[in-house]
Amino acid sequence: MINDALDLPHWRARLQRDGRAQIDNYLQPDAAQRLRACLEREVPWTLALRDAEGARTLDHVSYAAMDDAARRALYAQVAGSAGEQGRDDDGFRFAYDSYMMVRAYQEGRDPGLLLHRVLELFNSPDYIAFARALTGDARIRRTDAQATRYRRGQFLRYHTDAESNEGRLYAYVLNLSRGWQADWGGQLQFIGDDGAVLESYLPRWNALSLFAVPAGHAVSLVAPWAADDRLAITGWWLA
């Protein structure tokens, strides 16, 4: 599934130098095509959101029953709430389509879905050895994963992925969008302590965006004129 021709020493040096890298042609072409088809047509998406009331998930049945206008209004409501934070609210907001791969696998949901096999691969001894070789970090022991789909009006505001329990070492985004253009939004933006954008990664076809945690970052709002969904598998390599 992983491209055999990846230059691991090159990408390891880039990651260790900059704390981040975007690796082109990450999957073998047929694997990338099949995985995109799964995300396009087979995943029972839920909506992950956080507004002034906190984080929650809208289940697949309820979400699928909403029409386009109702969905767009909900995304706009979540985005609008980001500017209304009070004393105990940091303004962290998000709205994007999600399929929590680990939870679904553990619960035995959606048998036959390709994503279950992907999760098994990502936690296999060979893949963990590959992740260690790519990063030069022998602490990596397992992989967390979720499928994500950002549609027009969806976004993920600034955060750092810092936590104290899961053992997050590196965050990754396996991009499966085609022909993405910069003014469609949906870019992974790395943000410095002064609030300036240090670097942006376009969600390029079959590219793995990888960075050490913690790091300030956001996914910019997907524009109303975007001609595709921002499809990806995301997660962390964990200790």
C-alpha positions in Angstrom: 0.0 0.0 0.0 2.8 2.4 0.9 5.0 3.6 -2.0 8.2 1.5 -2.0 10.2 4.3 -3.6 9.9 6.9 -0.8 13.3 8.4 0.1 13.1 7.9 3.9 16.4 9.5 4.7 15.4 12.6 2.8 12.1 13.0 4.5 13.5 12.1 8.0 16.0 14.9 7.6 13.3 17.3 6.6 11.1 16.4 9.5 13.9 16.6 12.0 15.0 19.9 10.6 11.7 21.7 10.3 9.4 19.6 12.6 7.1 19.0 9.6 7.1 17.7 6.0 4.7 17.0 3.2 5.5 13.7 1.5 4.3 13.3 -2.1 3.2 10.0 -3.7 2.8 8.4 -0.3 0.6 5.5 -1.4 0.9 3.2 -4.3 -1.4 4.7 -7.1 -4.0 1.9 -7.0 -4.2 2.1 -3.2 -4.8 5.8 -3.3 -7.5 5.5 -5.9 -9.3 2.8 -4.0 -9.1 4.6 -0.7 -10.5 7.8 -2.3 -13.4 5.8 -3.7 -14.1 4.5 -0.2 -14.2 8.0 1.2 -16.3 9.3 -1.6 -19.0 6.6 -1.7 -18.8 4.2 1.2 -18.2 5.9 4.5 -21.3 6.6 6.8 -20.2 10.1 7.8 -21.1 11.9 11.0 -20.6 15.6 11.8 -18.0 16.5 14.3 -18.6 20.1 15.7 -17.7 22.3 18.5 -19.6 25.5 19.2 -20.3 27.6 22.4 -22.1 24.5 23.9 -19.0 22.3 23.5 -17.9 19.4 21.3 -20.4 16.8 20.1 -21.1 14.5 17.2 -24.2 14.4 15.0 -24.9 10.8 14.2 -25.0 9.5 10.6 -28.7 9.0 10.3 -29.6 12.5 11.6 -26.9 14.1 9.6 -27.8 12.4 6.3 -31.4 13.4 6.8 -30.5 17.1 6.7 -30.9 19.0 3.5 -28.1 21.2 2.1 -29.6 24.4 3.4 -29.8 23.1 6.9 -26.3 21.8 6.8 -24.9 25.1 5.6 -26.8 26.9 8.3 -25.4 24.7 10.9 -21.8 25.2 9.7 -22.4 28.9 9.6 -23.8 28.9 13.2 -20.7 27.1 14.4 -18.4 29.5 12.6 -20.2 32.5 13.9 -19.9 31.3 17.5 -16.1 31.4 17.2 -16.3 35.2 17.6 -18.6 35.1 20.7 -16.4 33.4 23.2 -16.7 34.5 26.8 -14.3 34.4 29.8 -14.3 30.6 30.0 -14.4 29.9 26.3 -11.2 29.9 24.2 -13.0 30.1 20.9 -11.8 26.8 19.6 -14.4 25.7 17.0 -14.7 23.1 14.3 -17.1 21.6 11.9 -16.2 18.7 9.6 -17.4 15.3 8.6 -15.8 12.5 10.5 -15.6 8.7 10.8 -13.8 7.6 13.9 -12.0 4.5 12.6 -10.7 3.2 15.9 -14.1 3.4 17.7 -16.0 1.9 14.8 -13.5 -1.0 14.6 -13.7 -1.7 18.3 -17.5 -1.6 18.2 -17.7 -3.9 15.2 -19.6 -1.4 13.1 -19.8 -1.4 9.3 -18.3 -4.8 8.6 -16.5 -5.0 5.3 -15.6 -1.3 5.2 -12.1 -0.8 3.7 -11.2 1.6 6.5 -11.0 -1.3 9.0 -8.3 -3.0 6.9 -6.5 0.3 6.7 -6.5 0.7 10.5 -5.1 -2.9 10.8 -2.3 -2.0 8.4 -1.5 1.2 10.2 -1.1 -0.7 13.5 0.8 -3.7 12.0 4.5 -4.3 13.0 5.7 -3.5 9.5 3.9 -0.1 9.4 5.1 0.9 12.9 8.6 0.0 11.9 8.2 2.2 8.8 6.9 5.1 10.9 9.9 4.8 13.2 12.3 4.7 10.2 10.6 7.7 8.6 10.8 9.8 11.8 13.9 8.4 13.4 11.7 8.0 16.6 11.7 4.6 18.2 9.0 5.7 20.7 6.2 5.2 18.1 4.0 2.2 19.1 0.6 2.6 17.5 -1.6 4.7 15.1 -4.8 6.5 15.8 -7.0 7.3 12.7 -10.2 8.9 11.6 -11.5 9.6 8.1 -12.3 13.3 7.5 -14.2 15.2 4.9 -14.3 19.0 4.8 -17.0 20.4 2.7 -17.9 24.0 1.8 -18.2 26.1 5.0 -16.3 23.6 7.2 -13.1 24.4 9.1 -10.9 23.7 12.1 -9.7 26.6 14.1 -6.3 27.1 15.7 -5.1 24.4 18.2 -1.8 22.6 19.0 -2.9 18.9 19.4 -1.2 19.0 22.9 -2.6 16.5 25.4 -1.4 14.6 28.4 -2.9 11.1 28.1 -2.7 9.7 24.6 1.0 10.0 24.0 0.8 11.9 20.7 4.1 12.2 19.0 3.3 13.1 15.4 0.1 14.2 13.6 -0.5 13.2 10.0 -3.0 14.0 7.2 -3.1 11.6 4.3 -4.7 13.8 1.6 -6.9 12.2 -1.0 -8.4 15.3 -2.8 -7.7 15.9 -6.5 -6.7 19.1 -8.2 -7.1 21.2 -5.1 -6.6 24.9 -5.6 -5.2 27.4 -3.1 -8.2 29.7 -3.0 -10.6 26.8 -2.2 -9.3 27.0 1.4 -9.0 23.8 3.4 -5.2 24.4 3.8 -3.3 23.0 6.8 -1.7 26.2 8.2 1.1 26.2 10.7 0.8 29.3 13.0 3.6 30.8 15.0 3.4 32.3 18.5 2.8 35.8 17.0 -0.3 34.6 15.2 1.4 34.7 11.7 1.1 31.8 9.3 4.5 30.1 9.1 3.7 27.7 6.2 0.6 26.3 4.5 0.2 22.8 3.1 -2.2 22.4 0.2 -4.1 19.1 0.4 -2.3 17.6 -2.5 -3.4 14.3 -4.1 -1.8 11.3 -2.3 0.4 13.4 -0.1 1.1 12.8 3.6 1.4 15.9 5.7 3.3 15.0 8.9 4.4 17.1 11.8 5.7 16.8 15.4 3.2 17.5 18.2 2.6 20.1 19.7 2.4 22.6 16.9 0.0 25.5 16.4 -2.1 24.8 13.3 -5.5 25.1 11.7 -7.5 24.0 8.7 -8.7 27.1 6.9 -12.4 27.5 5.9 -13.4 25.6 2.8 -14.6 28.2 0.3 -18.2 28.3 -1.2 -16.7 27.8 -4.7 -14.6 24.7 -3.8 -15.2 22.1 -6.5 -14.2 19.1 -4.4 -14.4 17.8 -0.8 -11.2 17.8 1.2 -10.9 14.0 1.8 -8.3 12.6 4.1 -7.3 10.1 6.8 -5.9 11.9 9.8 -4.6 11.0 13.2 -1.5 10.6 15.3 1.4 8.3 15.7 1.4 7.5 19.4 3.9 6.4 22.0 
